[in-house]
Amino acid sequence: MAGGGFGDEGGSLKRAHLYEYRITNYFIFACLVAATGGSLFGYDLGVSGGVTSMDDFLKDFFPEIYKRKQAHLHETDYCKYDNQLLTLFTSSLYFAGLVSTFGASYVTRQKGRRASILVGAVSFFLGGVINAAAVNIGMLIIGRILLGAGIGFGNQAVPLYLSEMAPAKHRGAVNQLFQFTTCMGILIANLINYKTDKIHPWGWRLSLGLATVPATLMFVGGLALPETPNSLVEQGKLEEAKRVLIKVRGTPNVEAEFADLIEASEAARAIKHPFRNLLQRKNRPQLVLGAIGIPAFQQLTGMNSILFYAPVMFQTLGFGSGASLISSALTSGMLVIATLVSMALVDRFGRRAFFLEAGTEMFCYMIAVAITLALKFGEGEKLPQAIGWFLVIIICLFVFAYGRSWGPLGWLVPSEVFPLETRSAGQSMVVCVNLLFTALIAQCFLVSLCHLKYGIFLVFAGLIFIMSSFIFFLLPETKRVPIEEVYLLWKDHWFWKRYVEDDDEKDSKMPTI
């Protein structure tokens, strides 16, 4: 049985050595266009923190925070931005995204990956328009909800699209185009915030309204996208699927790969309730690693706290408005460079090596930030310039480590571990868990910073140690393994093999738990 089956190892899925491909212009075009979906996520990550630090925005919607900020403009104050309504402005998007991803799962499975990409683009565009025109907090929240729905659909479909279109040998680099465009969106958003901060009193409206640009690019490009061969087979469009596969692979010799897709699709059609199937014992590795562990830990690194609130955090540390926006642009630039490094090397050195090496660095950097703040960061005092820039450097190094590990791999690894029959449901779980923890971090970081002070960075250091141990013990290496053969890795893993049954008869009788 293909995909999620666990039958004879000499069966159909031992044909990977027969796969043929060439990198064609058609393939490059499809992947580049689809990857623009990451720019929606990235633009919002970058723009929201900058907007919430702009005086004009605070005057219009959060006057109490504006007064507190002005009273302590150049002083260190852990609680300067502690306001739950302000953080709700940021986190409401991610709560909306995690709800919308279940609808996205249905659209992605029944209508295709391309349909979800188009729906996400339209929703994000509408959210950008409403936010730019907002005159009260209610309009801001409605706009954020629409933006969140767009991200829910985009994050559900794009990583799947890229992984399914890519040859196994290059799947890591191709899938990381999503993270690259996310990082580019963050960088561009920070540069835009730096410019619009000088446009009074409506610069923040321009920052929020420009979200319509990546949404438009994604929609127009999406109209020209081909559907993935995997999805077309899943929908029963076999002739079109083979035609697209030949065009994407650049060779007519696709019989082996096409046969695997058909058998995986047959297994998928036998599954009437993919979410329930995901809970079965045989799918425990994918559930624990792909659907829950990795997407949750990706947010618990503390990285998105830095991305959300980099300008706010740097102002908390005593930087002025302009300096804080420059510092956040610097960190997002490091994120882009790190992603390029990961794209170039992840298919050579593997996923585990990047997770573990970068995790060690991230642990050390968080400890360094905590110690520095504990020794030098006094409430109500101006932070010495040298200490301030030391913190910026440490944070940039942390971002660089994250950007070549948990950032891109947090999307790559989940997208390649699910069999076809649970792939759309599994990706929905990935996006849902990711956005749930993103929203919780967004909602809780500023209040945690206020109450735990430098201790919040020690908490993140402890979590990074736990998640690195999780990877070390539980994740097998998936580099260069064809996406429909990844399931075979669980049979040889010291821990997961106890959950994976070889006998098809036992598999068919396995109760749902």
Sequence and secondary structure as in RCSB ss.txt:
>XXXX:A:sequence
MAGGGFGDEGGSLKRAHLYEYRITNYFIFACLVAATGGSLFGYDLGVSGGVTSMDDFLKDFFPEIYKRKQAHLHE
TDYCKYDNQLLTLFTSSLYFAGLVSTFGASYVTRQKGRRASILVGAVSFFLGGVINAAAVNIGMLIIGRILLGAG
IGFGNQAVPLYLSEMAPAKHRGAVNQLFQFTTCMGILIANLINYKTDKIHPWGWRLSLGLATVPATLMFVGGLAL
PETPNSLVEQGKLEEAKRVLIKVRGTPNVEAEFADLIEASEAARAIKHPFRNLLQRKNRPQLVLGAIGIPAFQQL
TGMNSILFYAPVMFQTLGFGSGASLISSALTSGMLVIATLVSMALVDRFGRRAFFLEAGTEMFCYMIAVAITLAL
KFGEGEKLPQAIGWFLVIIICLFVFAYGRSWGPLGWLVPSEVFPLETRSAGQSMVVCVNLLFTALIAQCFLVSLC
HLKYGIFLVFAGLIFIMSSFIFFLLPETKRVPIEEVYLLWKDHWFWKRYVEDDDEKDSKMPTI
>XXXX:A:secstr
  TT    TTSGGG GGG      HHHHHHHHHHHTHHHHHHHHHHHHHHHTT HHHHHHH HHHHHHHHHTTTS
  TTTT  HHHHHHHHHHHHHHHHHHHHHHHHHHHT HHHHHHHHHHHHHHHHHHHHT  SHHHHHHHHHHHHHH
HHHHHHHHHHHHHHHS GGGHHHHHTHHHHHHHHHHHHHHHHHHHHTTSTTTHHHHHHHTTHHHHHHHHHHHHT 
   HHHHHHTT HHHHHHHHHHHHTSS  HHHHHHHHHHHHHHHT S HHHHHTSGGGHHIIIIIIIIHHHHHHH
TSHHHHHHHHHHHHHHTT  HHHHHHHHHHHHHHHHHHHHHHHHHHHHH HHHHHHHHHHHHHHHHHHHHHHHHH
H  TTS   HHHHHHHHHHHHHHHHHHHTTHHHHHHHHHHHHS GGGHHHHHHHHHHHHHHHHHHHHHHHHHHHH
HHTTHHHHHHHHHHHHHHHHHHHH    TT  TTTTTHHHHHSTTGGGT    HHHHHH    
